[in-house]
Each structure stands twice: as C-alpha cells, then as structure tokens.
Amino acid sequence: MRKPNLFIVGAARSGTTSLWQYLKTHPGIYMPEDELHKEPSYFSDIRKDLTLDKYLAIFERANENHKWIGEASVAYITDPLSANRIYEFNPTAKIIIMLRNPVDRAYSLYNWMAQDGYEYAASFKEALKLEETRLLEKQSTWYKPNYYWGYLYFRSGLYHDQVKRYLELFKDNVLIIKFEDFINDPGSSYRQVCSFLGIEAPVIPFPIHNPSHAVRSATLLFVLRKLNNYIIDENRQGKALSKISETVKGEYEGILDKLSKVTQLPIGDKIRGKIILKKVIHYLNNLPGQYYYKEIKTKEARDRLLNFGLKAGKPAKLERKTRINLLRKYAPDVERLSHLTGMDFPGWWM
C-alpha cells in the first residue's frame, strides 16, 4: 500500500480546509473525501488510538494515477513532535504551511471552537484569560475535551518555532502560503501549489471559504456537544432513539450542573437552553429509524445537533483594543518569522 507523501500541516483557521477541497478534486492527488477524515492527525498526540494500519487504510482508494497522496491535519504545526514523526515516516514528503495574521487566526480559532462545541468560555477575552491555566493542563479533560493547542489561542499563533521545525527537516520541500494571498487570489495560490508539486494546474471551479458561524451562546454549544456525544454513544450501544429521548433531559441537567462548577450560565442562556432541549427531543422523536447514528460517515451527520445552537450571520468583529494589544504581543515573533522565511508580513504587526 502506498503511503502519504503530501501534508498540509496548518495553521488552523488559515485556509487549510479550502485548499484541501481544491486539491481533492485534482486527478493527480488523492485526499480523504470527507472532512471527518481529512484530519487524521496520526503524527500528533491527538490520535493515540489510531494505529498505522488504520491510518494507511484512510488512503486505500488511492491508485497509480495519484502522484500525491495527502492529508490536512492542522495539529501538525503546533505539536512539537509532529515534524520529526512525519520526517521519520517519509523524509521526501512535501509540506504545505498556511499562515494567517496571528490575531485574526486566534479570534477565528476561538469562534470555530465555540461553534463546534469545544469551548465554554462565553467570550474571546475570557478564553484568553483561561489560557494561562490551560497551558498547564496537558491532558484533555471533561471541560477541555479537544486538542491541547486548540485552547492556546495566543500561543498557537507564535509561528516562528513551528515553521522552523519543518524548514530544518524538509528544507526546499516546504511551501509557505499566506492566508491573505490565498483569499485575495485563490487561483494564483492554487497554481503555486501545483507548481510546487510538479503537476498541471486546472482552473479551480469556484472560490471556497470555510467561515465561522455566529452562535447563540458558546456555553450552550458546549452543552450541545456533550449532549450530541451522549446520544451517539447511547445509540451505538444499541439503545433506540425513542428511549434515548426519555433520558436526554436528565443528561442535559447533569451537564449543566457539572459545567456550573467552572462558569455561570446567564438567565437568558438558561431560557434558550430549555427551548433548544425541547427541539432536540422533538428532533429525536421524529427521526426515521431507531439507529440513525450507528453508522456515521460524515462530519455533518456526526454534528447535526449542534445546528440548534447556531444562528444566522457571522461572529462579531474583534474589538479594536484587543486587536492592537495582541498585535503588539505578536510583533517580536512575526519579526523572527520574517527573518527565517525571507517573507514580508504586512499588517501582522505594529
């Protein structure tokens, strides 16, 4: 079985999903088809449960027409061990790094974590304050279930050391793309990638974006994620959805009770939560079939209940004062990054 030789390693919220979507349409490239599998994160500490055989099985449909077999796991840029692990696996692999203004990326990461139900902090400011404590918590917990670096919104944007690890190992096999260039002219960036890979660049059919969504409440989305996982686990163990719906209210109240030990849910959110709970129960009782969650093949199918916590529109813009403060903090690292890569990063510092 052929093994991957192309890795989009990050950074998170810097256009990696859009680039993955472009590349998976190229006849000479094989990428996992669905977003549920595009980030196997095998070479990071996220997926300790993933064996090499299971990892390689993700790419079993690749054939001789595919010059490149790739994946896009953004954990690889922040995990200090990933670069070495990938190099040991395939020292001739091509590496693509996408970098975004670190302030915008940090805020976008918070919004994504909130919309996906992994962040209970009600605001970006609160999440930044929590980062000092979370830095010391290396292991996942009930309150911090996602990837360790995903909660380090500021620190995960200190790019210099992250990029240096890859340049030292893979040298000319590393391509760095600025998110701002990719968004302004995706066709040009796509041609740059194809040139880097030594393949023809067909015209991309349309621009692809992966925007953050506005949420009713980050805390409620966190509760919904827990509830969503509970329903999936119960259903996979053979319990019918009609029976699960009878226990959802108790599980919901238990989640709120546990969460109340670290944060407060405003009165408005408590009311919204009760309305959402009714919608969830109604939804479960009206699904066709009793084992709807038993076979989950897409991210959309897995996370369907989270839609009850989203609302129309985009997240609010980052406050100017917070932006300026973060730009100043990032400035020394951006300067070092510029010297390392020989690239200019206008607008990334003050």
C-alpha angles and dihedrals in degrees: 000000000000117000132221117278100173126066129182096198103181157207103231115243092014101110099280094129092051092049090048089053091052095046096047089062092057112103091220096053131068118204129165106274103225131048089237089070104027091090107047089156090200094154094053132071091254097083106044087146093061114095123206091250092053091046094052090046088068088070099040092114092062113112141190091280091066110088090179129042112190152163137195115227112162092194088076094074096055101033104092092213101047099084092055092044093052091046092052089049096047119355092185094054121128117239126205119194121188117196129191133189097287094227094053091043093051092051092044090050091053091050091049092049089050096048091048093051100246098111125064096179106115094217142022090246091056091048091052090053091050090053092079091061096037091054088071094048104082096169127070116255137185088265094043105034100155132076114312095236091047089074094048095082096168100035095047087063094061093104105174100083092037093055093040091061091060097041092053093052106032099026110177091012089076123092120191119200125187113226091221091058091046093052095044094048113009092170092059092047091048091053089049090054093048091049089051088053094044095239135119117269114227117200110274109241099224141340114277124205133180103203128182117249128224114253131210089225132343089217093053091048088054089054091047091053090054091047092046091052092047092054092047093049093047092047093048089054090059103265113139119240091239089060094043091055088061091060100039095089092055092047091048092053091047091053091050091048092053093044091052088070091072106024142015124243111219119235090250091055092049089057092045089048093057091049091049091048090056090050091051093051092046089049094051093048092053100046115115111246131011101253102048094142099045095096111038114179103159137047089234091058093046096050102037095123092059089072088077089068098049128087136195119281137029130295116275117270118267113264113259094231092054091046094052092046092052094045089057092049092049095046099091092050093047090052091052090047091053092053091046097051102027088232130129120231107194115191094019096100142023 
